[in-house]
Amino acid sequence: MLKTVAPIQVGKAGVAPVTIGGTAPIVLIAGPCVIESEEGATQICAALQAICSSLGVKLVFKASFDKANRTSLGAFRGPGLEDGLRVLRNIRARFGVPITTDVHEPHQAESVSELADLLQIPAFLARQTDLLVACARTGSPINLKKAQFMAPQSVGSAVAKLMASGAHGVMVTERGTAFGHGDLVVDMRGIPQMRGLGVPVCFDATHSVQKPGSLGDSTGGDRSMVPFLANGAAGVGVDALFVEVHDNPDAALSDGPNMLELASLPGVLAKVLAIDRVVRGGK
């Protein structure tokens, strides 16, 4: 049976709170990589809510207002802070689901926390003390994405920074490790190792199949591997599954090669939930 870790509560006034960790079953954190349009993000959230309702799983909707680490200078980054938060605010109000989004710079933390129910620290910034402290001081729960260059054992220092700075709950997301060969590798041992810190652990199944910079001016990936990695992560025990989805990934403006097609999510998620029930001691 899966070891219990201290839960975090995601969801402020206006949405039903979602528990991640503790004795709660696996939670889905999902949405498009970046807000391409309000209509598109709204449609994806509606589809995700229907899927999660049918499978009995809790949803936290994710979309970025800015992608500050794109490979190419001319790549699409998103609508920006002001317009992006407006879109996310409308989605949160319409569907009543908790929202999470990236914070890239310390000065963004306060304004993002006024809306987002869960602040996400991008993997490349997981050691940036000023950013971690600024996000933690908002009192919001934090999702720290483990950097591609960090060992699971070294995540504890970043978690300690957040806890000492006032974060109201911390979780960690595994998203693969880079070895400098244009690919990412997931060592499933890292998931129970990080849960050993006493915090919930999420698995990012879509960024873990990235091939950074492999398309020259953009990042490639292999979405066909997403179901296999998601099943493996569920098998070793995770508290949440992070999946970026799109109705037409090949036409997406960011991270298309590794995003999961929305239509395939129900089948992938159903198998993950079945594995999760077994791992948690159910049938």
Secondary structure, DSSP 8 states (H G I E B T S, - for coil): -------EEE--TTS--EEESTT---EEEEE-SB---HHHHHHHHHHHHHHHHHHT--EEEE-BS--TT-SSTTS---S-HHHHHHHHHHHHHHH---EEEE--SGGGHHHHHTT-SEEEE-GGGTT-HHHHHHHHTTT--EEEE--TT--GGGHHHHHHHHHHTT-S-EEEEE--EE-SSS-EE--TTHHHHHHTTTS-EEEETTGGGEETTTTSSS-EE-GGGHHHHHHHHHHH--SEEEEEEESSGGG-SSSGGGSEEGGGHHHHHHHHHHHHHHHTT--
